[in-house]
Amino acid sequence: MKPAFSPHKLSKQQLKALHDHVIVSEMSFDQRITQSGLILMNDNGTTLGIRPRWGRVYAVGPKQQDVQVGQWICVAHGRWTRGLDIEDETGECTIRRIDPADILLISDSDEMPQDDTMSTAVHVPKQTRE
């Protein structure tokens, strides 16, 4: 079965951000578990999963002075667009425009910054005795 929409095929040179706009990719929307065992739900479009998100800067506009392509930025919850699936030289990804006024943190690391408040534990349902 063919998907209704396939990713737009383009190169990084074809995509240009305007003004001071910032385009990001690699944002994570999965549920997380805190070290104390609390489950933070994924973002379902309502009130669950409300928290800032990290994303890698994909493109910046010519008037953007604060961030550069390749940096990781933490953006306040909900201050991004829904996303557009594209395919470029590096493969498929989803890009989003974020609100530059709501950038909370910037990291120059090559890897996504780690959030030490989260556990690496996997949620396992409670087992009953037989």
N, C-alpha and C positions, 0 to 999 in steps of 0.2 A: 504494500500500500504506500503510495507516494504522499509525503507530508503536504499539508495545505500551503505552507510557506517554507521555502528553502532559504538558507542564509544568503545575504547579498554578497556577491564576490567583488572584492576590490583590493587595492593595495594601500599601504599606509600613506603613500604619497597622494592618493586620490581623496583621502579624508582629511579635511582641514577644519579645525574649530574656529569659530568667529569671536571677535572682540576679546573678552576675558574668560570665555567659556572653558570648562575643563571636561574632558571625556575620559571615563575610566572603564576598565575591564576587570575581570577576575574578582568580582564581589561575591562573597559567600553568604548564602541565605539558609544554611542548614541549622537544625536545632543544636544546642550545646548543653553540656552538663557542668555545673559549677563544682568546685572541689568538695563542697558540702553536700552535693547530691541533688541540688535543685535543677530542674529541667527548664531551660530557656527555649521556648518554642521557636520554630522558624517563622519567618514573616509570612502571614497568610492574608495580608491585605486589610486586616482589621486591627485589633489591639494586641494580638499576640506577637511576640518577637520584637518588641520595640527596643531598639538599641542601636548605637552607631555601628557602621560597617567600614571595613578596610577595602580599598580598591586600588589597583595599579593605574597610574596615569597613562593613558593611551595617546592623547593629543591635547594640546593647549592652544588657545587663541593668541594672536600676536600681542595683545595688551595684558596678558596674564603675567604677573611679576613674581608670584609667590611659589608656584610649583613648576616642575619640569617633567618631561616625559620620562617614564621609568620609575619615578618615585612612588611610594605607597602613601596614601592619604586616608585618614579616618574622617568620615563624613557623618554629620548628625542624622539621626533616623528620619527617613522619608524625604530627604533633600536630594533625590535623584529621580530620573525618569524611569519608565518601565523597562526600557532596554530594546536594543535592536540586534538581532543575530547577524553576524557578518562572517565571512571567510576571507582571510588574507594569507600572506606568505607563511605565517606561523600556525595557521589552522583556524578552526572555528572558535568564536568567542562571542560573548554578549557585551555590547558597549552601552554605557549610560552617560547622560549629561548630568553633572552634579551642580549644585549651587555653590559657587566659589566662596560666598559669604559664610557658608556652614562647614568649611574645612576645619576640623578640630585639631588634628595632629598631622605631621609630615615625617616620613621615615625614608632615608636614603638606602636602606637595606635592599639586597637583591631578592630576599625572601619575604613573604608576608609576615609582618610583625606578630610575635606570639602574645597571646593574652594570658598572663599567668593566673588569672582568676578562674580559668576554666580547667576542668579535669579531662584527662584522656580516656576516662572510663566510658564504657558502652552500657547503655541502659539494658538491664536484663529483667524480665518480668519475675515477680515473686513466685517461687516454687512452693507447691503444697505437698505435705506428707501423705503417703498412701498407707 
